[in-house]
Amino acid sequence: MTPAATKCRATNKKTHLAKANHLRLIQHGRGGFGGTLMSYAYHGVEFGLDIGARPENWHWRYAIGGDCRTGSIEAKLELLAIRQVWSVIDLELRQRARDQRATVVHS
């Protein structure tokens, strides 16, 4: 194996491990929407993801600061659905940080 191929393989392994640490599967159980509930943690926020009636239909839910949010998305793969939920959580966290900064400035 060439040194470049060895380096590439090691980089892929590190990237895979970083992704595995970033997305932590918490538990499996029966979902509230009739599918299998998969619970994950992302940036300290635990969220649930259920498969819907159709394979590409996913239902998600999470809670931040006592506020519960739910929704549904369409994605063919589970990882794509997870990434879309990450985007929703990121938007919520950014909005809360913005609101908190505005409250501190106006106080």
Secondary structure by P-SEA (a helix, b strand, c coil): ccaaaaaaaaaaaaaaaaaaaacccccccccccccbbbbbbcccbbbbbbbcccccbbbbbbccccbbbbbbbbbccaaaaaaaaaaaaaaaaaaaaaaaaaaaaac
